[in-house]
């Protein structure tokens, strides 16, 4: 993580430009704002402004722009066990043909929290959060395996979650 990143108001840089691939390039102030919010998503804009050297209004504008650009989201992260979801699993999926339709169908399922196309033993990984084993079996057996193009699945049932963080920063 960047620590102690401060920008002065007199030399206020542009908050972002587009890179060659179309994604926003972020300046050090925007990166510092993101880090402040990763530490505490409810941190007041005035406190963030003090930490990064901007006014509360400037921080508010920057945060809104970062949200609008899809650079970040501010969400409440729950522990699935405490809200009634007692079974989590990562499902490795081998696909025949185009991966996109399978990944899109998985992403549309409410039980699927995370979908990533990969290189390696599996073509797609999907993290699933369910109420119980019967619910998980139903999702895998009747919905995922029934998708056109799905050749095989392998499930990795979570026994205990030791770490879940979204603090990778802005390196």
DSSP file (Angstrom, degrees, kcal/mol; ACC not computed):
  #  RESIDUE AA STRUCTURE BP1 BP2  ACC     N-H-->O    O-->H-N    N-H-->O    O-->H-N    TCO  KAPPA ALPHA  PHI   PSI    X-CA   Y-CA   Z-CA
    1    1 A X              0   0    0      0, 0.0     2,-0.4     0, 0.0   168,-0.1   0.000 360.0 360.0 360.0 148.2    0.0    0.0    0.0
    2    2 A X        -     0   0    0     29,-0.1     2,-0.4    26,-0.0     3,-0.2  -0.717 360.0-166.6 -79.1 131.0    1.0    3.6   -0.6
    3    3 A X        +     0   0    0     -2,-0.4     3,-0.1     1,-0.2    29,-0.0  -0.964  62.8  12.1-122.7 143.2    1.3    5.3    2.8
    4    4 A X  S    S+     0   0    0     -2,-0.4     2,-0.5     1,-0.2    -1,-0.2   0.736  74.9 165.3  71.2  23.3    1.6    9.0    3.3
    5    5 A X        +     0   0    0     -3,-0.2     2,-0.4    23,-0.1    -1,-0.2  -0.627  10.1 170.9 -74.2 121.6    0.7   10.0   -0.2
    6    6 A X        -     0   0    0     -2,-0.5     2,-0.4    -3,-0.1    47,-0.2  -0.993  18.4-166.4-135.3 139.0   -0.2   13.6   -0.2
    7    7 A X        -     0   0    0     45,-1.8     2,-0.2    -2,-0.4     5,-0.1  -0.963  21.0-127.2-122.9 144.3   -0.8   16.1   -3.0
    8    8 A X        -     0   0    0     -2,-0.4     3,-0.5     3,-0.2    46,-0.1  -0.596  13.9-128.8 -88.8 153.7   -0.9   19.8   -2.7
    9    9 A X  S >  S+     0   0    0      1,-0.2     3,-1.2    -2,-0.2    -1,-0.1   0.824 105.5  61.9 -68.1 -31.3   -3.8   21.9   -3.9
   10   10 A X  T 3  S+     0   0    0      1,-0.3    -1,-0.2    -3,-0.0    -3,-0.0   0.808 112.0  36.7 -68.5 -27.5   -1.6   24.3   -5.8
   11   11 A X  T 3  S+     0   0    0     -3,-0.5     2,-0.5     2,-0.0    -1,-0.3  -0.306  81.0 169.5-117.0  48.3   -0.4   21.4   -8.0
   12   12 A X    <   -     0   0    0     -3,-1.2    -3,-0.1    -5,-0.1     3,-0.1  -0.470  23.3-147.4 -66.6 113.2   -3.6   19.5   -8.3
   13   13 A X        -     0   0    0     -2,-0.5     2,-0.1     1,-0.1    14,-0.1  -0.294  28.3 -86.3 -76.8 163.9   -3.1   16.9  -11.0
   14   14 A X        -     0   0    0      1,-0.1    -1,-0.1    12,-0.0     3,-0.1  -0.472  37.6-133.5 -63.6 142.0   -5.7   15.5  -13.3
   15   15 A X  S    S-     0   0    0      1,-0.2    12,-1.7    -2,-0.1     2,-0.3   0.829  73.8  -9.6 -75.3 -30.8   -7.5   12.7  -11.6
   16   16 A X  E     -A   26   0A   0     10,-0.2     2,-0.3    14,-0.0    -1,-0.2  -0.972  49.6-171.3-164.5 152.4   -7.4   10.3  -14.5
   17   17 A X  E     -A   25   0A   0      8,-1.6     8,-5.6    -2,-0.3     2,-0.3  -0.888  40.2 -96.9-131.7 164.0   -6.7    9.8  -18.2
   18   18 A X  E     -A   24   0A   0     -2,-0.3     6,-0.2     6,-0.3     5,-0.1  -0.680  33.8-140.9 -86.2 140.0   -7.4    6.9  -20.4
   19   19 A X    >   -     0   0    0      4,-3.2     3,-1.7    -2,-0.3    -1,-0.1  -0.251  38.1 -88.0 -83.5 179.9   -4.6    4.4  -21.0
   20   20 A X  T 3  S+     0   0    0      1,-0.3    -1,-0.1     2,-0.1    -2,-0.0   0.818 128.4  53.4 -60.6 -31.8   -4.1    2.7  -24.4
   21   21 A X  T 3  S-     0   0    0      2,-0.1    -1,-0.3     1,-0.0     3,-0.1   0.369 120.2-106.5 -88.4   6.9   -6.5   -0.1  -23.5
   22   22 A X  S <  S+     0   0    0     -3,-1.7     2,-0.2     1,-0.3    -2,-0.1   0.324  81.0 123.3  90.7  -8.7   -9.3    2.3  -22.6
   23   23 A X  S    S-     0   0    0      1,-0.1    -4,-3.2    -5,-0.1    -1,-0.3  -0.593  71.4 -95.1 -85.5 151.0   -9.1    1.9  -18.8
   24   24 A X  E     -A   18   0A   0     -6,-0.2     2,-0.6    -2,-0.2    -6,-0.3  -0.365  27.2-140.8 -66.2 138.7   -8.6    5.0  -16.7
   25   25 A X  E     -A   17   0A   0     -8,-5.6    -8,-1.6    -2,-0.1     2,-0.4  -0.893  24.6-146.5 -94.0 127.1   -5.0    5.8  -15.6
   26   26 A X  E     -A   16   0A   0     -2,-0.6   -10,-0.2   -10,-0.2   -11,-0.1  -0.762   0.5-136.2-102.1 139.9   -5.2    7.0  -12.0
   27   27 A X     >  -     0   0    0    -12,-1.7     4,-2.2    -2,-0.4     5,-0.2  -0.314  36.5 -95.6 -82.4 174.3   -3.0    9.7  -10.5
   28   28 A X  H  > S+     0   0    0      1,-0.2     4,-2.1     2,-0.2     5,-0.1   0.807 122.9  55.3 -63.8 -30.4   -1.5    9.3   -7.0
   29   29 A X  H  > S+     0   0    0      2,-0.2     4,-2.3     1,-0.2    -1,-0.2   0.933 108.6  46.5 -69.6 -45.0   -4.3   11.3   -5.4
   30   30 A X  H  > S+     0   0    0      1,-0.2     4,-2.4     2,-0.2    -2,-0.2   0.906 112.6  51.2 -62.6 -40.3   -7.0    9.0   -6.8
   31   31 A X  H  X S+     0   0    0     -4,-2.2     4,-2.2     1,-0.2    -1,-0.2   0.900 109.8  49.9 -62.0 -40.4   -5.0    6.0   -5.7
   32   32 A X  H  X S+     0   0    0     -4,-2.1     4,-2.2     2,-0.2    -2,-0.2   0.880 109.1  51.9 -66.8 -37.4   -4.7    7.4   -2.2
   33   33 A X  H  X S+     0   0    0     -4,-2.3     4,-2.2     2,-0.2    -2,-0.2   0.931 109.1  50.5 -62.7 -45.1   -8.4    8.1   -2.1
   34   34 A X  H  X S+     0   0    0     -4,-2.4     4,-2.2     1,-0.2    -2,-0.2   0.922 110.0  50.1 -58.8 -44.8   -9.1    4.4   -3.1
   35   35 A X  H  X S+     0   0    0     -4,-2.2     4,-1.6     1,-0.2    -1,-0.2   0.892 108.2  52.9 -62.8 -39.2   -6.7    3.2   -0.3
   36   36 A X  H  X S+     0   0    0     -4,-2.2     4,-1.5     1,-0.2    -1,-0.2   0.923 112.1  45.4 -59.9 -44.2   -8.5    5.4    2.3
   37   37 A X  H  < S+     0   0    0     -4,-2.2    -2,-0.2     1,-0.2    -1,-0.2   0.801 107.4  57.7 -73.0 -28.8  -11.9    3.9    1.3
   38   38 A X  H  < S+     0   0    0     -4,-2.2     3,-0.3     1,-0.2    -1,-0.2   0.846 107.3  48.9 -68.6 -31.6  -10.5    0.3    1.3
   39   39 A X  H  < S-     0   0    0     -4,-1.6     2,-0.2     1,-0.3    -2,-0.2   0.869 138.1  -0.6 -71.9 -36.5   -9.4    0.8    4.9
   40   40 A X    ><  -     0   0    0     -4,-1.5     3,-2.0    -5,-0.2    -1,-0.3  -0.762  59.3-162.6-157.7 104.0  -12.9    2.2    5.8
   41   41 A X  T 3  S+     0   0    0      1,-0.3    -4,-0.1    -3,-0.3    -3,-0.1   0.614  95.2  52.8 -65.6 -12.2  -15.6    2.5    3.2
   42   42 A X  T 3  S+     0   0    0     -5,-0.1    -1,-0.3     2,-0.1     3,-0.1   0.277  75.6 135.1-105.0   9.8  -17.6    4.8    5.5
   43   43 A X    <   -     0   0    0     -3,-2.0    -3,-0.1    -7,-0.2     5,-0.0  -0.371  63.5-108.6 -59.8 131.5  -14.6    7.2    6.1
   44   44 A X     >  -     0   0    0      1,-0.1     4,-2.2    -2,-0.1     3,-0.3  -0.296  16.6-124.6 -63.6 145.1  -15.9   10.8    5.8
   45   45 A X  H  > S+     0   0    0      1,-0.2     4,-3.0     2,-0.2     5,-0.2   0.842 111.5  58.8 -58.5 -34.3  -14.8   12.8    2.7
   46   46 A X  H  > S+     0   0    0      2,-0.2     4,-2.1     1,-0.2    -1,-0.2   0.913 107.1  46.3 -62.8 -41.8  -13.4   15.5    5.0
   47   47 A X  H  > S+     0   0    0     -3,-0.3     4,-1.9     2,-0.2    -2,-0.2   0.892 113.5  48.7 -68.3 -39.2  -11.1   13.0    6.7
   48   48 A X  H  X S+     0   0    0     -4,-2.2     4,-2.1     2,-0.2     5,-0.2   0.933 109.8  52.9 -64.0 -44.7  -10.0   11.6    3.3
   49   49 A X  H  X>S+     0   0    0     -4,-3.0     5,-1.9     1,-0.2     4,-1.8   0.900 107.9  50.6 -56.5 -43.0   -9.4   15.1    2.0
   50   50 A X  H  <5S+     0   0    0     -4,-2.1    -1,-0.2     1,-0.2    -2,-0.2   0.898 111.6  48.3 -62.4 -40.4   -7.2   15.8    5.0
   51   51 A X  H  <5S+     0   0    0     -4,-1.9    -1,-0.2     1,-0.2    -2,-0.2   0.825 121.9  33.0 -70.4 -32.1   -5.2   12.7    4.3
   52   52 A X  H  <5S-     0   0    0     -4,-2.1   -45,-1.8     2,-0.2    -2,-0.2   0.475 111.1-109.7-107.9  -3.4   -4.7   13.3    0.6
   53   53 A X  T  <5S+     0   0    0     -4,-1.8     2,-0.3     1,-0.3    -3,-0.2   0.807  76.8 114.3  83.4  30.4   -4.5   17.1    0.6
   54   54 A X      < -     0   0    0     -5,-1.9    -1,-0.3    -6,-0.2    -2,-0.2  -0.855  67.9 -99.9-125.9 164.3   -7.8   18.0   -1.1
   55   55 A X     >  -     0   0    0     -2,-0.3     4,-2.2     1,-0.1     5,-0.2  -0.374  36.7-109.7 -74.5 161.8  -11.0   19.7   -0.1
   56   56 A X  H  > S+     0   0    0      1,-0.2     4,-2.5     2,-0.2     5,-0.1   0.911 120.7  51.5 -57.1 -43.8  -14.1   17.6    0.9
   57   57 A X  H  > S+     0   0    0      1,-0.2     4,-2.2     2,-0.2    -1,-0.2   0.889 108.4  50.5 -63.1 -40.5  -15.8   18.7   -2.3
   58   58 A X  H  > S+     0   0    0      2,-0.2     4,-2.4     1,-0.2    -1,-0.2   0.892 111.2  48.7 -65.5 -38.9  -12.9   17.7   -4.4
   59   59 A X  H  X S+     0   0    0     -4,-2.2     4,-3.0     2,-0.2     5,-0.2   0.927 109.3  52.7 -64.8 -44.6  -12.8   14.2   -2.8
   60   60 A X  H  X S+     0   0    0     -4,-2.5     4,-2.3     1,-0.2    -2,-0.2   0.915 111.4  46.8 -57.5 -44.2  -16.6   13.9   -3.3
   61   61 A X  H  X S+     0   0    0     -4,-2.2     4,-2.3     2,-0.2    -1,-0.2   0.918 113.0  48.6 -64.8 -43.7  -16.1   14.6   -7.0
   62   62 A X  H  X S+     0   0    0     -4,-2.4     4,-2.6     2,-0.2    -2,-0.2   0.927 111.3  49.4 -63.2 -44.7  -13.2   12.3   -7.4
   63   63 A X  H  X S+     0   0    0     -4,-3.0     4,-2.3     1,-0.2    -1,-0.2   0.928 111.1  49.9 -61.2 -44.8  -15.0    9.4   -5.6
   64   64 A X  H  X S+     0   0    0     -4,-2.3     4,-2.8    -5,-0.2    -1,-0.2   0.906 111.0  49.4 -61.2 -41.0  -18.1   10.0   -7.8
   65   65 A X  H  X S+     0   0    0     -4,-2.3     4,-2.4     2,-0.2     6,-0.2   0.908 109.9  51.0 -64.6 -41.8  -15.9    9.9  -10.9
   66   66 A X  H  <>S+     0   0    0     -4,-2.6     5,-1.9     2,-0.2     6,-1.1   0.882 113.1  46.3 -62.5 -38.5  -14.2    6.7   -9.8
   67   67 A X  H ><5S+     0   0    0     -4,-2.3     3,-1.1    -5,-0.2    -2,-0.2   0.932 112.6  49.3 -67.1 -46.6  -17.6    5.1   -9.2
   68   68 A X  H 3<5S+     0   0    0     -4,-2.8    -2,-0.2     1,-0.3    -1,-0.2   0.850 110.0  51.4 -62.5 -36.0  -18.9    6.3  -12.6
   69   69 A X  T 3<5S-     0   0    0     -4,-2.4    -1,-0.3    -5,-0.2    -2,-0.2   0.573 112.3-119.8 -77.9  -9.1  -15.9    4.9  -14.4
   70   70 A X  T < 5S+     0   0    0     -3,-1.1    -3,-0.2    -4,-0.4    -2,-0.1   0.672  75.5 129.8  77.6  16.2  -16.3    1.5  -12.7
   71   71 A X  S   <S-     0   0    0     -5,-1.9     2,-0.3    -6,-0.2    -4,-0.2   0.850  77.0  -1.4 -69.8 -34.7  -12.9    1.8  -11.1
   72   72 A X        -     0   0    0     -6,-1.1     2,-0.3    -9,-0.1    -2,-0.2  -0.946  58.1-148.0-149.6 166.9  -14.3    0.9   -7.7
   73   73 A X        -     0   0    0     -2,-0.3     2,-0.6    -3,-0.1    -6,-0.0  -0.958  13.8-141.4-132.4 151.7  -17.5    0.0   -5.8
   74   74 A X        +     0   0    0     -2,-0.3     2,-0.3     2,-0.0   -36,-0.0  -0.966  40.5 153.3-115.8 114.5  -18.4    0.8   -2.2
   75   75 A X        -     0   0    0     -2,-0.6     2,-0.6     2,-0.0   -34,-0.1  -0.897  48.3-109.4-137.6 161.7  -20.3   -2.2   -0.8
   76   76 A X        -     0   0    0     -2,-0.3     2,-0.6   -35,-0.0    -2,-0.0  -0.858  32.6-151.6 -91.2 126.1  -21.1   -3.9    2.5
   77   77 A X        -     0   0    0     -2,-0.6     2,-0.2     2,-0.0    -2,-0.0  -0.882  15.2-164.7-101.6 124.4  -19.3   -7.2    2.6
   78   78 A X        -     0   0    0     -2,-0.6     2,-0.7     5,-0.0     3,-0.1  -0.640  27.4-114.9-104.8 163.0  -21.0   -9.8    4.8
   79   79 A X    >>  -     0   0    0     -2,-0.2     3,-1.2     1,-0.1     4,-0.8  -0.890  27.8-144.6 -90.2 113.4  -19.9  -13.1    6.3
   80   80 A X  G >4>S+     0   0    0     -2,-0.7     5,-2.7     1,-0.3     3,-0.9   0.826  95.0  59.4 -52.6 -35.7  -22.2  -15.6    4.4
   81   81 A X  G >45S+     0   0    0      1,-0.2     3,-1.1     3,-0.2    -1,-0.3   0.869 102.3  52.4 -61.5 -36.7  -22.5  -17.8    7.5
   82   82 A X  G <45S+     0   0    0     -3,-1.2    -1,-0.2     1,-0.2    -2,-0.2   0.639 109.9  48.7 -77.8 -12.6  -24.0  -15.1    9.6
   83   83 A X  G <<5S-     0   0    0     -3,-0.9    -1,-0.2    -4,-0.8    -2,-0.2   0.108 127.9 -87.3-115.3  22.2  -26.7  -14.3    7.0
   84   84 A X  T < 5S+     0   0    0     -3,-1.1     2,-0.8     1,-0.2    -3,-0.2   0.540  88.9 121.4  95.3   7.9  -27.9  -17.9    6.4
   85   85 A X      < +     0   0    0     -5,-2.7    46,-0.3    -6,-0.2    -1,-0.2  -0.862  28.2 170.4-107.4 101.6  -25.6  -19.2    3.7
   86   86 A X        +     0   0    0     45,-1.2     2,-0.4    -2,-0.8    45,-0.2   0.442  56.2  60.2 -94.3  -1.2  -23.9  -22.2    5.2
   87   87 A X  E     +B  130   0B   0     43,-2.1    43,-3.5    45,-0.1     2,-0.4  -0.977  53.3 171.8-135.3 124.5  -22.2  -23.7    2.1
   88   88 A X  E     +B  129   0B   0     -2,-0.4    70,-2.9    70,-0.4     2,-0.3  -0.952   8.7 169.6-124.3 147.8  -19.6  -22.1   -0.1
   89   89 A X  E     -BC 128 157B   0     39,-2.2    39,-3.3    -2,-0.4     2,-0.5  -0.994  31.3-134.7-153.6 152.0  -17.7  -23.7   -2.9
   90   90 A X  E     -BC 127 156B   0     66,-2.3    66,-2.8    -2,-0.3     2,-0.5  -0.945  26.5-157.7-103.3 130.3  -15.4  -22.9   -5.8
   91   91 A X  E     -BC 126 155B   0     35,-3.0    35,-2.1    -2,-0.5     2,-0.5  -0.947   4.6-153.2-115.6 121.5  -16.4  -24.8   -8.9
   92   92 A X  E     -BC 125 154B   0     62,-3.2    62,-2.2    -2,-0.5     2,-0.4  -0.797  18.0-163.7 -89.2 131.2  -13.8  -25.5  -11.6
   93   93 A X  E     -BC 124 153B   0     31,-3.0    31,-2.0    -2,-0.5    30,-2.0  -0.965  13.9-154.4-125.3 130.1  -15.5  -25.8  -15.0
   94   94 A X  E     - C   0 152B   0     58,-2.7    57,-3.0    -2,-0.4    58,-1.5  -0.893  21.5-161.1-100.8 130.2  -14.1  -27.3  -18.2
   95   95 A X  E     - C   0 150B   0     -2,-0.5     2,-0.6    55,-0.2    55,-0.2  -0.874  15.9-143.1-118.4 142.9  -15.8  -25.9  -21.3
   96   96 A X  S    S-     0   0    0     53,-3.4     2,-0.2    -2,-0.4    -2,-0.0  -0.920  73.7 -15.9-100.6 122.1  -16.1  -27.1  -24.9
   97   97 A X  S    S+     0   0    0     -2,-0.6     2,-0.1     2,-0.0    -2,-0.1  -0.590 118.9  18.9  88.9-149.7  -16.0  -24.2  -27.4
   98   98 A X     >  -     0   0    0     -2,-0.2     4,-0.5     1,-0.1    -2,-0.1  -0.363  54.9-159.5 -66.7 129.8  -16.5  -20.5  -26.5
   99   99 A X  H  > S+     0   0    0      1,-0.2     4,-2.7     2,-0.1     3,-0.3   0.801  77.4  76.8 -78.0 -30.6  -16.1  -19.6  -22.9
  100  100 A X  H  > S+     0   0    0      1,-0.2     4,-2.9     2,-0.2     5,-0.2   0.883  92.1  48.7 -54.6 -49.5  -18.1  -16.3  -23.0
  101  101 A X  H  > S+     0   0    0      1,-0.2     4,-2.1     2,-0.2    -1,-0.2   0.893 114.7  46.7 -60.9 -36.6  -21.7  -17.8  -23.1
  102  102 A X  H  X S+     0   0    0     -4,-0.5     4,-2.5    -3,-0.3    -2,-0.2   0.943 113.6  47.5 -68.4 -46.6  -20.9  -20.1  -20.1
  103  103 A X  H  X S+     0   0    0     -4,-2.7     4,-2.5     1,-0.2    -2,-0.2   0.899 113.2  49.1 -61.5 -41.0  -19.2  -17.3  -18.1
  104  104 A X  H  X S+     0   0    0     -4,-2.9     4,-1.3    -5,-0.2    -1,-0.2   0.900 110.7  49.6 -65.9 -40.9  -22.2  -15.0  -18.8
  105  105 A X  H  X S+     0   0    0     -4,-2.1     4,-0.5    -5,-0.2    -2,-0.2   0.904 112.6  48.1 -64.8 -40.8  -24.7  -17.6  -17.8
  106  106 A X  H >< S+     0   0    0     -4,-2.5     3,-1.6     1,-0.2     6,-0.3   0.930 108.1  54.2 -63.1 -45.5  -22.8  -18.3  -14.6
  107  107 A X  H 3< S+     0   0    0     -4,-2.5    -1,-0.2     1,-0.3    -2,-0.2   0.780 103.8  57.3 -61.2 -26.6  -22.6  -14.5  -13.8
  108  108 A X  H 3< S+     0   0    0     -4,-1.3     2,-0.4    -3,-0.2    -1,-0.3   0.626  84.3  97.8 -79.7 -13.5  -26.4  -14.3  -14.2
  109  109 A X  S X< S-     0   0    0     -3,-1.6     3,-1.2    -4,-0.5    -3,-0.0  -0.623  71.6-142.0 -78.7 129.2  -27.0  -16.9  -11.4
  110  110 A X  T 3  S+     0   0    0     -2,-0.4    -1,-0.1     1,-0.3    19,-0.1   0.790  99.2  56.4 -63.5 -26.9  -27.7  -15.3   -8.1
  111  111 A X  T 3  S+     0   0    0     17,-0.1    18,-2.6    -5,-0.0     2,-0.6   0.684  88.7  88.7 -77.0 -17.1  -25.8  -17.9   -6.1
  112  112 A X  E <   +D  128   0B   0     -3,-1.2    16,-0.2    -6,-0.3     3,-0.1  -0.736  47.6 172.0 -89.7 119.3  -22.6  -17.2   -8.2
  113  113 A X  E     +     0   0B   0     14,-2.7     2,-0.3    -2,-0.6    -1,-0.2   0.650  65.4  25.3 -98.1 -19.8  -20.5  -14.5   -6.5
  114  114 A X  E     -D  127   0B   0     13,-1.0    13,-2.3    -8,-0.1     2,-0.4  -0.982  57.6-177.9-153.6 128.8  -17.4  -14.6   -8.6
  115  115 A X  E     +D  126   0B   0     -2,-0.3     2,-0.4    11,-0.2    11,-0.2  -0.998   9.2 170.8-132.8 130.4  -16.6  -15.8  -12.2
  116  116 A X  E     -D  125   0B   0      9,-2.3     9,-2.7    -2,-0.4     2,-0.4  -0.996  28.4-136.2-141.1 134.9  -13.2  -15.8  -13.8
  117  117 A X  E     -D  124   0B   0     -2,-0.4     7,-0.3     7,-0.2     2,-0.3  -0.752  37.4-172.9 -85.4 135.7  -12.0  -17.2  -17.0
  118  118 A X        -     0   0    0      5,-2.6     2,-0.4    -2,-0.4    -2,-0.0  -0.777  29.4-129.4-129.2 167.4   -8.6  -19.0  -16.5
  119  119 A X  S    S+     0   0    0     -2,-0.3     2,-0.4     2,-0.0     3,-0.1  -0.956  75.4  43.5-110.6 137.7   -5.7  -20.7  -18.1
  120  120 A X  S    S-     0   0    0     -2,-0.4    -2,-0.1     1,-0.1     0, 0.0  -0.978 114.0 -11.1 132.8-146.1   -4.8  -24.1  -16.7
  121  121 A X  S    S+     0   0    0     -2,-0.4     2,-0.3     2,-0.0    -1,-0.1   0.785 127.1  40.8 -66.0 -29.0   -6.8  -27.1  -15.6
  122  122 A X        -     0   0    0      1,-0.1   -28,-0.2    -3,-0.1     3,-0.1  -0.879  62.8-151.5-120.8 152.8  -10.1  -25.3  -15.7
  123  123 A X  S    S+     0   0    0    -30,-2.0    -5,-2.6    -2,-0.3     2,-0.3   0.795  86.3  19.5 -87.2 -33.4  -11.5  -22.8  -18.2
  124  124 A X  E     -BD  93 117B   0    -31,-2.0   -31,-3.0    -7,-0.3     2,-0.4  -0.997  62.2-158.1-139.9 140.3  -13.8  -21.0  -15.7
  125  125 A X  E     -BD  92 116B   0     -9,-2.7    -9,-2.3    -2,-0.3     2,-0.4  -0.972  13.2-173.8-115.7 136.7  -13.8  -20.8  -11.9
  126  126 A X  E     -BD  91 115B   0    -35,-2.1   -35,-3.0    -2,-0.4     2,-0.5  -0.994  15.9-147.0-132.2 127.6  -17.1  -19.8  -10.2
  127  127 A X  E     -BD  90 114B   0    -13,-2.3   -14,-2.7    -2,-0.4   -13,-1.0  -0.821  21.8-164.2 -92.6 130.3  -17.5  -19.1   -6.5
  128  128 A X  E     -BD  89 112B   0    -39,-3.3   -39,-2.2    -2,-0.5     2,-0.5  -0.934  13.2-164.7-121.3 136.6  -20.9  -20.2   -5.2
  129  129 A X  E     +B   88   0B   0    -18,-2.6     2,-0.3    -2,-0.4   -41,-0.2  -0.985  22.1 169.4-121.4 121.1  -22.7  -19.3   -2.0
  130  130 A X  E     -B   87   0B   0    -43,-3.5   -43,-2.1    -2,-0.5     3,-0.1  -0.825  44.6-118.6-131.0 165.7  -25.7  -21.5   -1.0
  131  131 A X  S    S-     0   0    0     -2,-0.3   -45,-1.2   -46,-0.3     2,-0.3   0.865  88.6 -26.8 -71.3 -37.1  -28.0  -22.1    1.9
  132  132 A X  S  > S-     0   0    0    -46,-0.1     4,-2.2   -47,-0.1    -1,-0.2  -0.921  76.8 -75.0-163.4-177.4  -27.0  -25.7    2.3
  133  133 A X  H  > S+     0   0    0     -2,-0.3     4,-2.8     1,-0.2     5,-0.2   0.872 124.8  54.3 -62.6 -39.1  -25.6  -28.8    0.6
  134  134 A X  H  > S+     0   0    0      2,-0.2     4,-2.2     1,-0.2    -1,-0.2   0.909 109.2  48.4 -62.1 -41.4  -28.9  -29.6   -1.2
  135  135 A X  H  > S+     0   0    0      2,-0.2     4,-2.3     1,-0.2    -2,-0.2   0.923 112.1  49.1 -63.5 -45.2  -29.0  -26.1   -2.6
  136  136 A X  H  X S+     0   0    0     -4,-2.2     4,-2.6     1,-0.2     5,-0.3   0.922 110.5  50.7 -60.6 -45.4  -25.3  -26.4   -3.8
  137  137 A X  H  X S+     0   0    0     -4,-2.8     4,-3.0     1,-0.2     5,-0.5   0.908 110.0  50.5 -59.1 -43.1  -26.1  -29.8   -5.4
  138  138 A X  H  X>S+     0   0    0     -4,-2.2     4,-1.9    -5,-0.2     5,-0.8   0.921 111.0  48.1 -61.8 -45.2  -29.0  -28.3   -7.2
  139  139 A X  I  X>S+     0   0    0     -4,-2.3     5,-2.7     3,-0.2     4,-0.8   0.934 119.9  37.5 -62.7 -46.4  -27.0  -25.4   -8.6
  140  140 A X  I  <>S+     0   0    0     -4,-2.6     5,-2.6     3,-0.2     6,-0.2   0.962 124.8  36.5 -71.2 -51.3  -24.1  -27.6   -9.8
  141  141 A X  I  <5S+     0   0    0     -4,-3.0    -3,-0.2    -5,-0.3    -2,-0.2   0.903 128.6  27.4 -73.4 -44.0  -26.1  -30.6  -11.0
  142  142 A X  I  <5S+     0   0    0     -4,-1.9    -3,-0.2    -5,-0.5    -1,-0.2   0.715 133.1  24.5 -96.0 -21.7  -29.2  -29.0  -12.5
  143  143 A X  I  <<S+     0   0    0     -5,-0.8     4,-0.3    -4,-0.8    -3,-0.2   0.830 124.5  36.0-112.2 -50.4  -28.0  -25.6  -13.6
  144  144 A X  I > <S+     0   0    0     -5,-2.7     3,-1.7     1,-0.2    -3,-0.2   0.967 120.7  45.1 -72.3 -50.8  -24.2  -25.4  -14.2
  145  145 A X  T 3 <S+     0   0    0     -5,-2.6    -1,-0.2     1,-0.3    -4,-0.1   0.721 109.0  59.9 -65.7 -19.3  -23.8  -28.9  -15.7
  146  146 A X  T 3  S+     0   0    0     -6,-0.2    -1,-0.3     2,-0.1    -2,-0.2   0.565  79.3 110.6 -84.2  -8.4  -26.9  -28.3  -17.8
  147  147 A X  S X  S-     0   0    0     -3,-1.7     3,-1.9    -4,-0.3     2,-0.1  -0.457  81.3-106.1 -68.3 135.0  -25.3  -25.2  -19.5
  148  148 A X  T 3  S+     0   0    0      1,-0.2    -1,-0.1    -2,-0.2     3,-0.1  -0.406 106.2  24.6 -59.5 131.4  -24.5  -25.8  -23.2
  149  149 A X  T 3  S+     0   0    0      1,-0.3   -53,-3.4    -2,-0.1     2,-0.6   0.163  84.4 128.7  99.1 -17.7  -20.7  -26.2  -23.6
  150  150 A X  E <   +C   95   0B   0     -3,-1.9    -1,-0.3   -55,-0.2   -55,-0.2  -0.620  27.2 173.2 -75.5 118.2  -20.0  -27.4  -20.0
  151  151 A X  E     -     0   0B   0    -57,-3.0     2,-0.3    -2,-0.6   -56,-0.2   0.843  60.8 -14.4 -93.2 -40.1  -18.0  -30.6  -20.3
  152  152 A X  E     -C   94   0B   0    -58,-1.5   -58,-2.7     2,-0.0    -1,-0.3  -0.990  53.7-151.9-159.0 161.3  -17.1  -31.2  -16.7
  153  153 A X  E     -C   93   0B   0     -2,-0.3     2,-0.4   -60,-0.2   -60,-0.2  -0.959   0.7-164.5-133.7 153.9  -17.0  -29.6  -13.2
  154  154 A X  E     -C   92   0B   0    -62,-2.2   -62,-3.2    -2,-0.3     2,-0.4  -0.972  16.8-148.9-138.2 126.8  -15.0  -30.1  -10.1
  155  155 A X  E     -C   91   0B   0     -2,-0.4     2,-0.5   -64,-0.2   -64,-0.2  -0.766  11.1-166.0-103.3 139.2  -16.2  -28.7   -6.8
  156  156 A X  E     -C   90   0B   0    -66,-2.8   -66,-2.3    -2,-0.4     2,-0.3  -0.896  17.9-154.1-121.4  97.5  -14.0  -27.5   -3.9
  157  157 A X  E     -C   89   0B   0     -2,-0.5     2,-0.4   -68,-0.2   -68,-0.3  -0.548  16.8-123.7 -77.2 132.1  -16.3  -27.1   -0.9
  158  158 A X        +     0   0    0    -70,-2.9   -70,-0.4    -2,-0.3     3,-0.1  -0.622  27.7 179.6 -77.7 126.0  -15.1  -24.6    1.7
  159  159 A X  S    S-     0   0    0     -2,-0.4     2,-0.3     1,-0.4    -1,-0.2   0.811  73.1  -3.1 -91.2 -38.2  -14.7  -26.1    5.1
  160  160 A X        -     0   0    0      0, 0.0     2,-0.7     0, 0.0    -1,-0.4  -0.944  63.4-135.3-157.5 133.0  -13.5  -22.9    6.8
  161  161 A X        +     0   0    0     -2,-0.3     3,-0.1     1,-0.2    -3,-0.0  -0.816  24.9 173.0 -91.3 116.4  -12.8  -19.4    5.6
  162  162 A X        +     0   0    0     -2,-0.7     2,-0.3     1,-0.3    -1,-0.2   0.764  65.7  11.9 -95.2 -29.3   -9.5  -18.2    7.1
  163  163 A X        +     0   0    0      2,-0.0     2,-0.3     0, 0.0    -1,-0.3  -0.964  52.0 165.7-154.0 132.3   -9.0  -14.9    5.2
  164  164 A X        +     0   0    0     -2,-0.3     2,-0.3    -3,-0.1    -3,-0.0  -0.898  22.9 154.9-144.4 114.5  -11.1  -12.8    2.9
  165  165 A X        -     0   0    0     -2,-0.3     3,-0.1     1,-0.0    -2,-0.0  -0.965  38.8-162.6-141.8 155.7   -9.9   -9.3    2.2
  166  166 A X        +     0   0    0     -2,-0.3     3,-0.3  -128,-0.2    -1,-0.0  -0.161  63.9 109.7-124.3  35.0  -10.2   -6.6   -0.4
  167  167 A X        +     0   0    0      1,-0.2     3,-0.1  -128,-0.0    -1,-0.1  -0.085  25.4 125.3-105.3  32.4   -7.2   -4.7    0.8
  168  168 A X    >   -     0   0    0      1,-0.2     3,-0.7    -3,-0.1    -1,-0.2   0.592  59.7-153.2 -71.3  -5.5   -4.8   -5.4   -2.1
  169  169 A X  T 3   -     0   0    0     -3,-0.3    -1,-0.2     1,-0.2  -138,-0.0  -0.296  30.0 -65.3  75.0-153.2   -4.4   -1.7   -2.5
  170  170 A X  T 3         0   0    0     -3,-0.1    -1,-0.2     1,-0.1  -139,-0.0  -0.095 360.0 360.0-131.6  33.0   -3.6    0.2   -5.6
  171  171 A X    <         0   0    0     -3,-0.7    -1,-0.1  -140,-0.0    -2,-0.1   0.516 360.0 360.0 -51.4 360.0    0.0   -1.1   -6.3
